[in-house]
């Protein structure tokens, strides 16, 4: 039992990290590296610092209270938890449709499997995880295995392309692109690393594993830092791999910049490697999105609580069927992206308010002031992002 709990700590870190590392994560990193070159290193560092502030606050508050995000929201304002759950589940479902599409593209790039068949293979493999008797342990092992595989494969590509490490380090510290020009990229990366359901993925896993109360704070902090560290390693490795290509003057295909970077940098084997990375990223994101979305429903519905595995499987199945028969839901993804921009300041704000309430945290708990102040700063920054995303949405449908 003790070993299972220890495994859950690493599992929570990986489910948070691999939930963030989806198909969009890969495309986003490659595109921004192509746009900003070595200066993208500064974007990565800045977004990681902000993401760490979010995770340390949210994981700490949820696990000390022993309450999931929706339950804390309902204690602050009755009914708010239901609103939060709807936003999380809607965003999780729409992005999961994209994850299924990414899995199909991964199968096609790696093995040449037709995309229509790839949809069902990607969805089916994710469903298989939740058919195991101990689905939580299976999920932990699955995300750790594929997360480690992604890191290893991208590292091999780095060795092949031999990026300019000195330039990358210099530009990370003093970006030639100008900090003001990098602000939108920093906000975009922050949303992709800890936005929507991703914020809660690891914390909800720790609550399920019994890591609650003040006595487990050290374990929770280590797990949250580990989760951000894993996502950072993948992001930095991918940045270096793409930088090694664009620094030679090559221009990436705008339609699929990540795949093109691997192909131009390492030839056909690089292209196949990208297929493996894309497939791993998509599968782990499907699992993470489904698991976390359902955890937002199970304390609000006894039916969901009694049939958690079945509802999770149904969530994946619906995502797969929509992707296979409706196709890429472009407008839905834009809407979900705008909603996601609002979810992070809302969820972090709720947690920060909860941190000051003894009725939620207990009379003996004192939330660190430095974490509270930094958390408020991130709420303001991400609220700006949310307003900007809604303005962009309005312009799109005007």
C-alpha positions as CSV (number, residue, x, y, z in Angstrom):
1,X,0.0,0.0,0.0
2,X,2.8,2.4,0.9
3,X,4.6,1.7,-2.4
4,X,1.3,2.4,-4.3
5,X,1.0,5.8,-2.6
6,X,4.7,6.6,-3.4
7,X,4.0,5.6,-7.0
8,X,1.0,8.0,-7.0
9,X,3.3,11.0,-6.2
10,X,5.3,10.4,-9.4
11,X,2.1,9.5,-11.2
12,X,0.5,12.8,-10.2
13,X,3.5,14.7,-11.5
14,X,3.4,12.8,-14.8
15,X,-0.3,13.1,-15.4
16,X,-0.1,16.9,-14.9
17,X,2.9,17.1,-17.2
18,X,1.7,14.8,-19.9
19,X,-1.8,16.4,-19.8
20,X,0.0,19.7,-20.7
21,X,2.1,18.0,-23.4
22,X,-0.5,17.4,-26.1
23,X,-0.5,17.9,-29.9
24,X,-1.0,21.7,-29.4
25,X,2.0,21.8,-27.1
26,X,4.2,20.4,-29.8
27,X,2.9,22.7,-32.5
28,X,3.0,25.7,-30.3
29,X,6.6,25.2,-29.2
30,X,7.8,24.6,-32.8
31,X,5.9,27.6,-34.2
32,X,7.2,30.0,-31.5
33,X,10.8,28.7,-31.9
34,X,10.5,29.4,-35.6
35,X,9.2,32.9,-35.0
36,X,11.6,34.0,-32.2
37,X,14.6,31.7,-32.5
38,X,16.7,31.5,-29.4
39,X,14.6,34.2,-27.7
40,X,11.9,31.6,-27.1
41,X,14.1,30.3,-24.3
42,X,13.2,33.4,-22.3
43,X,9.5,32.7,-23.0
44,X,9.8,29.2,-21.6
45,X,11.6,30.3,-18.4
46,X,9.1,33.1,-17.8
47,X,6.0,30.9,-18.4
48,X,7.4,28.1,-16.2
49,X,7.9,30.5,-13.2
50,X,4.3,31.7,-13.5
51,X,3.1,28.1,-13.9
52,X,5.0,27.0,-10.8
53,X,3.3,29.8,-8.8
54,X,-0.1,28.4,-10.0
55,X,0.7,24.8,-9.2
56,X,2.2,25.5,-5.8
57,X,-0.9,27.4,-4.8
58,X,-3.6,25.1,-6.3
59,X,-2.0,21.8,-5.3
60,X,-1.3,23.0,-1.7
61,X,-4.8,24.4,-1.1
62,X,-6.6,21.4,-2.6
63,X,-4.7,18.8,-0.8
64,X,-4.6,20.5,2.6
65,X,-8.3,21.0,2.5
66,X,-8.9,17.5,1.0
67,X,-11.4,19.1,-1.4
68,X,-11.4,19.0,-5.2
69,X,-11.7,22.2,-7.2
70,X,-15.5,22.1,-7.6
71,X,-16.1,21.4,-3.9
72,X,-14.0,24.3,-2.8
73,X,-15.9,26.6,-5.3
74,X,-19.2,25.5,-3.9
75,X,-18.1,26.2,-0.3
76,X,-17.1,29.8,-1.4
77,X,-20.3,30.4,-3.3
78,X,-23.1,27.7,-3.6
79,X,-23.5,26.7,-7.3
80,X,-20.1,28.1,-8.3
81,X,-18.7,24.5,-8.3
82,X,-21.3,23.5,-10.9
83,X,-20.3,26.4,-13.1
84,X,-16.6,25.5,-12.8
85,X,-17.3,21.8,-13.5
86,X,-19.2,22.7,-16.7
87,X,-16.4,25.0,-17.9
88,X,-13.7,22.3,-17.2
89,X,-15.7,19.4,-18.7
90,X,-16.6,21.4,-21.8
91,X,-13.1,22.6,-22.4
92,X,-11.7,19.1,-21.6
93,X,-14.1,17.4,-24.1
94,X,-13.4,19.8,-26.9
95,X,-9.6,19.6,-26.4
96,X,-9.9,15.9,-26.1
97,X,-11.4,15.7,-29.6
98,X,-8.3,17.5,-30.8
99,X,-6.1,15.0,-28.8
100,X,-7.8,12.1,-30.6
101,X,-7.1,13.8,-33.9
102,X,-3.5,14.2,-32.8
103,X,-3.3,10.5,-32.0
104,X,-4.5,9.6,-35.4
105,X,-1.9,11.9,-37.0
106,X,0.7,10.2,-34.8
107,X,-0.3,6.7,-36.1
108,X,-0.3,8.0,-39.6
109,X,3.2,9.6,-39.3
110,X,4.8,6.7,-37.5
111,X,3.2,3.7,-39.3
112,X,1.3,5.1,-42.2
113,X,-2.1,4.1,-40.7
114,X,-5.1,5.9,-42.3
115,X,-6.3,8.7,-40.0
116,X,-9.9,7.4,-39.9
117,X,-8.6,4.2,-38.4
118,X,-6.1,6.1,-36.2
119,X,-9.0,7.9,-34.5
120,X,-10.4,4.6,-33.2
121,X,-7.0,3.2,-32.3
122,X,-6.1,6.3,-30.3
123,X,-9.4,6.3,-28.5
124,X,-9.4,2.6,-28.0
125,X,-5.9,2.5,-26.4
126,X,-6.9,5.3,-24.0
127,X,-10.1,3.4,-23.1
128,X,-8.0,0.2,-22.5
129,X,-6.2,2.0,-19.6
130,X,-9.5,2.4,-17.7
131,X,-10.6,-1.2,-18.3
132,X,-7.9,-2.5,-15.9
133,X,-9.0,-3.5,-12.5
134,X,-6.8,-0.9,-10.9
135,X,-7.2,1.8,-13.5
136,X,-5.3,4.5,-11.4
137,X,-2.1,2.5,-11.2
138,X,-2.4,1.6,-14.9
139,X,-2.8,5.3,-15.7
140,X,0.2,6.2,-13.6
141,X,2.4,3.6,-15.3
142,X,1.1,4.6,-18.8
143,X,1.8,8.3,-18.4
144,X,5.3,7.6,-16.9
145,X,6.2,5.2,-19.7
146,X,5.1,7.5,-22.5
147,X,6.4,10.6,-20.8
148,X,9.8,9.1,-20.5
149,X,9.7,7.9,-24.1
150,X,9.0,11.4,-25.4
151,X,11.9,12.8,-23.5
152,X,14.3,10.1,-24.8
153,X,13.2,10.4,-28.5
154,X,13.4,14.2,-28.5
155,X,16.9,14.0,-26.9
156,X,18.1,11.7,-29.7
157,X,16.9,14.3,-32.2
158,X,18.8,17.0,-30.3
159,X,22.0,15.0,-30.7
160,X,21.4,14.7,-34.4
161,X,20.6,18.4,-35.1
162,X,23.3,19.8,-32.7
163,X,21.6,23.1,-31.8
164,X,23.6,26.3,-31.0
165,X,23.6,25.9,-27.2
166,X,25.6,29.1,-26.6
167,X,23.1,31.2,-28.6
168,X,20.2,29.5,-26.8
169,X,21.6,30.3,-23.4
170,X,22.4,33.9,-24.3
171,X,19.0,34.6,-25.8
172,X,17.2,33.0,-22.9
173,X,18.9,35.5,-20.5
174,X,18.8,38.5,-22.8
175,X,16.3,38.0,-25.6
176,X,17.1,39.9,-28.8
177,X,13.4,39.8,-29.9
178,X,12.5,42.2,-27.1
179,X,10.6,41.3,-23.9
180,X,7.5,43.3,-25.0
181,X,7.3,41.3,-28.2
182,X,7.3,38.0,-26.2
183,X,4.5,38.8,-23.8
184,X,1.7,37.2,-25.8
185,X,3.8,34.0,-26.3
186,X,4.5,33.9,-22.5
187,X,0.7,34.1,-21.8
188,X,-0.1,31.5,-24.4
189,X,2.4,29.0,-23.0
190,X,1.1,29.6,-19.5
191,X,-2.4,28.7,-20.5
192,X,-1.1,25.6,-22.3
193,X,0.9,24.5,-19.3
194,X,-1.6,25.0,-16.5
195,X,-4.8,26.1,-18.1
196,X,-8.2,24.5,-17.8
197,X,-8.3,21.0,-16.4
198,X,-4.5,20.7,-16.4
199,X,-4.3,22.9,-13.3
200,X,-6.1,20.2,-11.3
201,X,-4.9,17.0,-12.9
202,X,-2.2,16.2,-10.5
203,X,-3.9,17.6,-7.4
204,X,-7.0,15.5,-7.9
205,X,-4.8,12.4,-8.5
206,X,-3.1,13.1,-5.1
207,X,-6.5,13.5,-3.4
208,X,-7.6,10.2,-4.9
209,X,-4.4,8.6,-3.5
210,X,-5.0,9.9,0.0
211,X,-2.3,12.6,0.0
212,X,-4.4,15.2,2.0
213,X,-3.8,17.3,5.1
214,X,-0.9,19.4,6.3
215,X,1.2,16.4,7.1
216,X,1.6,15.6,3.4
217,X,2.6,19.2,2.3
218,X,6.2,18.2,1.6
219,X,5.1,15.3,-0.6
220,X,2.6,17.5,-2.5
221,X,5.2,20.3,-3.0
222,X,7.7,17.9,-4.4
223,X,5.2,16.3,-6.7
224,X,4.0,19.6,-8.1
225,X,7.5,20.9,-8.7
226,X,8.3,17.5,-10.4
227,X,5.3,17.9,-12.7
228,X,6.3,21.4,-13.9
229,X,9.9,20.1,-14.2
230,X,8.9,17.2,-16.5
231,X,6.9,19.6,-18.7
232,X,9.8,22.0,-18.7
233,X,12.3,19.3,-19.8
234,X,10.1,18.3,-22.7
235,X,9.5,21.9,-23.7
236,X,13.3,22.8,-23.5
237,X,14.3,19.6,-25.4
238,X,11.8,20.4,-28.1
239,X,12.9,24.0,-28.3
240,X,16.5,22.9,-28.8
241,X,15.6,20.3,-31.4
242,X,13.7,22.9,-33.4
243,X,16.3,25.6,-32.9
244,X,18.9,23.3,-34.3
245,X,16.9,23.4,-37.6
246,X,15.8,27.0,-37.8
247,X,19.2,28.4,-36.8
248,X,20.6,27.0,-40.1
249,X,18.2,29.3,-42.0
250,X,15.6,26.7,-42.8
251,X,11.9,27.8,-42.7
252,X,9.4,25.5,-41.2
253,X,6.1,24.4,-42.8
254,X,3.5,26.6,-41.1
255,X,0.9,23.8,-41.5
256,X,2.9,21.4,-39.3
257,X,6.0,23.1,-38.0
258,X,6.9,20.4,-35.4
259,X,6.8,17.5,-37.9
260,X,8.7,19.6,-40.5
261,X,11.4,20.5,-38.0
262,X,12.0,16.8,-37.2
263,X,12.0,15.9,-40.9
264,X,14.4,18.6,-42.0
265,X,16.7,18.1,-39.0
266,X,16.9,14.3,-39.0
267,X,15.4,13.1,-42.3
268,X,12.9,10.3,-42.6
269,X,13.9,8.8,-39.2
270,X,13.3,12.2,-37.6
271,X,9.8,12.3,-39.2
272,X,9.0,8.9,-37.8
273,X,10.4,10.0,-34.4
274,X,8.0,12.9,-34.5
275,X,5.1,10.5,-35.1
276,X,6.1,8.6,-32.0
277,X,6.3,11.8,-29.9
278,X,3.0,13.0,-31.3
279,X,1.3,9.7,-30.6
280,X,2.7,9.6,-27.0
281,X,1.6,13.2,-26.4
282,X,-1.9,12.6,-27.7
283,X,-2.5,9.4,-25.8
284,X,-1.4,10.7,-22.5
285,X,-3.4,13.9,-23.0
286,X,-6.5,11.9,-23.8
287,X,-6.1,9.9,-20.6
288,X,-5.4,13.1,-18.5
289,X,-8.2,15.1,-19.9
290,X,-10.8,12.3,-19.5
291,X,-9.7,11.4,-15.9
292,X,-9.5,15.0,-14.7
293,X,-12.8,16.1,-16.3
294,X,-14.7,13.2,-14.7
295,X,-13.2,14.0,-11.3
296,X,-15.0,17.4,-11.6
297,X,-18.3,15.5,-11.8
298,X,-18.0,12.7,-9.3
299,X,-18.5,14.7,-6.2
300,X,-21.5,16.6,-7.8
301,X,-23.3,13.4,-8.9
302,X,-23.6,10.1,-7.0
303,X,-24.3,8.4,-10.4
304,X,-20.9,9.5,-11.7
305,X,-19.2,8.6,-8.4
306,X,-20.6,5.1,-8.6
307,X,-19.6,4.6,-12.2
308,X,-16.5,6.7,-12.5
309,X,-14.6,4.3,-14.8
310,X,-17.6,3.9,-17.1
311,X,-18.2,7.6,-17.3
312,X,-14.4,8.2,-18.1
313,X,-14.6,5.6,-20.9
314,X,-17.8,7.2,-22.2
315,X,-16.0,10.6,-22.2
316,X,-13.2,9.2,-24.4
317,X,-15.7,7.4,-26.6
318,X,-17.7,10.5,-27.3
319,X,-14.5,12.4,-28.1
320,X,-13.5,9.7,-30.5
321,X,-16.8,9.5,-32.3
322,X,-17.1,13.3,-32.7
323,X,-13.5,13.4,-34.2
324,X,-14.2,10.5,-36.5
325,X,-17.6,11.5,-37.9
326,X,-17.7,15.3,-37.5
327,X,-14.1,16.1,-38.2
328,X,-11.9,18.9,-36.8
329,X,-14.3,21.2,-34.8
330,X,-12.4,24.4,-35.6
331,X,-14.9,26.9,-34.2
332,X,-15.5,24.8,-31.1
333,X,-11.7,24.7,-30.5
334,X,-11.6,28.5,-30.8
335,X,-14.5,28.8,-28.3
336,X,-12.9,26.4,-25.9
337,X,-9.6,28.3,-26.1
338,X,-11.4,31.5,-25.1
339,X,-13.1,29.7,-22.2
340,X,-9.8,28.2,-21.2
341,X,-8.4,31.7,-20.9
342,X,-11.0,32.5,-18.4
343,X,-10.8,29.3,-16.4
344,X,-7.3,29.8,-15.0
345,X,-7.8,33.2,-13.3
346,X,-11.2,31.9,-12.0
347,X,-9.8,28.7,-10.6
348,X,-6.7,30.2,-9.1
349,X,-8.8,33.1,-7.7
350,X,-11.2,30.6,-6.1
351,X,-8.3,28.7,-4.5
352,X,-6.6,31.9,-3.2
353,X,-9.9,33.0,-1.5
354,X,-10.2,29.5,0.0
355,X,-6.7,29.7,1.4
356,X,-7.8,32.5,3.7
357,X,-10.9,30.7,5.0
358,X,-10.4,28.6,8.2
359,X,-13.8,26.9,7.4
360,X,-12.1,25.3,4.4
361,X,-8.4,25.1,5.4
362,X,-8.7,24.5,9.1
363,X,-7.8,26.8,12.0
364,X,-4.1,25.8,12.1
365,X,-3.2,26.3,8.5
366,X,-1.5,29.6,7.4
367,X,-1.0,30.0,3.6
368,X,2.4,31.5,2.8
369,X,2.0,35.3,2.1
370,X,4.6,35.2,-0.7
371,X,2.5,32.5,-2.5
372,X,-0.7,34.5,-2.0
373,X,0.8,37.7,-3.4
374,X,2.4,36.0,-6.3
375,X,-0.8,34.1,-6.9
376,X,-2.8,37.4,-7.1
377,X,-0.3,38.8,-9.6
378,X,-0.8,35.7,-11.8
379,X,-4.6,36.0,-11.5
380,X,-4.4,39.6,-12.9
381,X,-2.1,38.5,-15.7
382,X,-4.2,35.5,-16.7
383,X,-7.4,37.6,-16.4
384,X,-5.9,39.9,-19.1
385,X,-5.2,36.9,-21.2
386,X,-8.9,35.8,-20.8
387,X,-10.2,39.2,-21.8
388,X,-7.9,39.3,-24.8
389,X,-9.0,35.8,-25.9
390,X,-12.7,36.8,-25.7
391,X,-12.0,39.9,-27.8
392,X,-10.3,37.8,-30.4
393,X,-13.3,35.5,-30.3
394,X,-15.7,38.4,-30.8
395,X,-13.7,39.6,-33.8
396,X,-13.7,36.1,-35.3
397,X,-17.5,35.7,-35.2
398,X,-18.3,39.4,-35.9
